[in-house]
Structure formats: C-alpha cells, structure tokens
Amino acid sequence: MKNLKMLAVTTAMCMSMLAVGCQKKEAPANNAPANAAVQNANMNKDAKAETADAKVTLADWEGTWNNFGAYLDDPAVQPAFEEVAKRDGITAEEAKTKLLERRNCEFNGMVVKGDTITFLDGFEDKGGKEVASAEYKLTDEHKTQHGSHELTWYTFESEGAKYPVLLLMEVHGEEELTHFHMRYGNNAEELLAMDDWFPTFVKPNSTMDQIIEEITE
C-alpha cells in the first residue's frame, strides 16, 4: 500500500512537470503574433523613412533658370513662327501670340538655392533684378491628365510670399532643351485647372537653335 501511494505521488509529479514543460514550449507560439506585429511595425517605420528620404526637394531644380517666353521676341527665332504658321494655317503673328499666351510669365528669371527661390525681372547673367524671394516647402503631389499624357505636378508653398503657391514639373528634355514647366498663384486647385498655361524655364546656356526647335515642336 505504501508503495502504491509513492507510485501515485511520483506519477502526479511527472504529470505536473510534463504540463509545465508543454506550457514553456508553447509560449513562443502564443507570443508569435505579438512578435510579428512588432516586426511589421518596424518594417513600416523603415519604409516610411525610406519614402521620406526619397521625397522630392527643391534641390531637383537647383540653379539658375531663364523664362522661355523671354526669348520669343529675339529676331533670331522669328523664322520659326513662319514655319509654325505654314504648318497650322495661321499667320506668324498668330502663332507667336498663341505661344506667348501659353508660356506667359510675369518674371523672367529664377534662382533656386537650398529651400529658397529668388524671382528676377530679367536673366541673371543680363543683370536681372530681384522682384521677390522666399523659402518654399513641398506640400503635395498631383497627377493630371493632359491628352494622352499623365503629368505630375509638385506643390511648393510659402506663407506670405509674393507667389505663395508654385506648381513645378520635373526637369526634363536634357537631350534637347533642358527645361521644366511651372505655374504660380494663390491656390493649387485653381492652378491645376489651368490646362492651357505652361510657363517654362530653361538653362541659361540654352542655344537659339534649341529655342527654335522648341517653338516648332
């Protein structure tokens, strides 16, 4: 009888130890969802950091730029309007007026340095004077449809500036005429709706042949 009692106690102790052992082995499985959640949170945090690092900045437009429209009165480009006139069945003056309206801009130079944009009344290398200057920050990105093309506009804003809202397209055309399109005003939505207005800025070292090619494009 005594041996039976000892056997029962021993069996009970083994069962208890076995249960504890099972609980310890199962613990990691119970914690797995929590660990996965932590890992996912860290991955999302890293992804957001990478996205922030890849964000567009004014550095993408760094440098000095000239208003394309300011070249259109140069005698060297007038034959280009004759070519456009013949192609489109209008007069050379009409061709010029149409392009001037599409590329119209009230300032003729831009200097982008760091977070600051300085607007000039003329080309910088021709003695253009400052008309406004302000620091801008990226606030939004918009994709719009223009014919069969999807355009991406980046909104930069500066509170209290002469031009509080700027829409900038990426610099492109490096193989022909390096340039970018932009718009300026007070409200991004209103600017996005102006589908026939594309002020354009080019590098100061652009040649007249490149300007002519852009006119006749």
Secondary structure, DSSP 4 states (H G I P E B T S, - for coil): -HHHHHHHHHHHHHHHHHHHHHHHHHHHHHHHHHHHHHHHHHHHHHHHHHHHHT---GGGG-EEEEEGGGGTT-GGGHHHHHHHHHHHTS-HHHHHHHHHHHH--S--EEEEETTEEEEESS-GGGTPPEEEEEE-EEEEEEEEEETTEEEEEEEEE-TT-SS-EEEEPPPB-TTS--EEEEEEES-HHHHHT-TT---EEE-TT--HHHHHHHHT-
